[in-house]
Amino acid sequence: MQQIMKQAQKMQQQVAQAQAELAEAELTGTAGGGLVSVVVTGLGEFKSVKIDPKAVDADDVETLEDLVLAAIHNAAEAQRELTEQKMGPATGGLGGLTLPGF
């Protein structure tokens, strides 16, 4: 039982460290060859959106909307990949399993 508690404490420390690293990480998603970029933290908090003036066309707002959405999806995918990379080792490959207290 004591060994299990030690392993749980170690896992909890690894999860806390991984979460701290994720909070500090910033990932950028882009679309339209860099015309639109979105910055998101490793925890999924969106920080900024940048739009190149060349992407702005008053007669074609739909394309700009599509580019923004594509950049958001790109950033979110990068965030998911980083989360898997950081949290996987900390949780011992438990996947989607949620542990109480973590």
C-alpha positions in Angstrom: 0.0 0.0 0.0 2.9 2.4 0.9 4.4 1.7 -2.6 1.1 2.6 -4.2 1.0 5.9 -2.3 4.5 6.8 -3.3 3.7 6.1 -6.9 0.5 8.3 -6.6 2.6 11.1 -5.1 5.1 10.8 -7.8 2.4 10.9 -10.5 0.8 13.9 -8.8 4.1 15.8 -8.9 4.6 14.9 -12.6 1.1 16.1 -13.4 1.7 19.3 -11.6 5.0 19.9 -13.4 3.4 19.1 -16.8 0.5 21.5 -16.1 3.0 24.2 -15.2 4.9 23.6 -18.4 1.7 23.7 -20.4 0.6 27.0 -18.8 3.9 28.6 -19.9 3.9 27.2 -23.4 2.6 29.3 -26.3 1.7 27.7 -29.6 0.8 29.4 -32.8 -1.7 28.2 -35.3 -1.7 29.8 -38.8 -3.8 29.8 -41.9 -3.6 31.3 -45.4 0.1 31.0 -45.6 0.5 33.1 -42.4 -2.1 35.7 -43.2 -3.9 34.8 -40.0 -2.2 33.5 -36.8 -3.6 32.6 -33.4 -1.6 32.1 -30.2 -2.8 29.7 -27.6 -1.3 28.5 -24.3 -0.6 24.9 -23.6 -3.7 24.9 -21.4 -5.9 26.1 -24.3 -6.2 29.8 -23.4 -6.2 31.9 -26.5 -3.9 34.8 -26.2 -4.0 36.7 -29.5 -5.2 36.8 -33.1 -3.1 38.5 -35.8 -4.6 39.3 -39.2 -2.4 40.5 -42.1 -4.0 43.5 -43.8 -3.7 41.6 -47.1 -6.3 39.2 -45.8 -8.9 41.9 -45.3 -11.3 42.3 -48.3 -14.6 44.0 -47.5 -16.1 42.1 -50.5 -15.0 38.7 -49.2 -15.5 38.6 -45.4 -16.3 34.9 -45.5 -12.7 34.0 -46.6 -11.3 35.9 -43.7 -13.7 34.2 -41.3 -12.6 30.8 -42.7 -9.0 31.7 -42.2 -9.5 32.8 -38.6 -11.4 29.5 -37.9 -8.7 27.5 -39.6 -6.0 29.2 -37.6 -7.9 28.5 -34.4 -8.3 24.8 -35.3 -4.6 24.7 -36.1 -3.6 26.2 -32.8 -6.0 23.9 -30.9 -4.5 20.8 -32.6 -1.0 22.0 -31.6 -2.2 22.4 -28.0 -3.8 18.9 -27.9 -0.6 17.4 -29.2 1.5 19.2 -26.6 -0.8 18.2 -23.9 -0.6 14.5 -24.9 3.2 14.9 -25.0 3.5 16.5 -21.6 0.7 14.6 -19.8 1.3 11.2 -21.2 4.5 10.4 -19.3 3.1 12.0 -16.1 0.0 9.8 -16.2 1.8 6.7 -17.2 -0.2 6.4 -20.4 -3.6 6.3 -18.7 -5.1 8.0 -21.7 -8.5 9.5 -21.0 -8.8 7.9 -17.6 -9.5 10.6 -15.0 -7.9 10.0 -11.6 -9.6 11.5 -8.5 -7.7 14.5 -7.2 -5.8 15.1 -10.5 
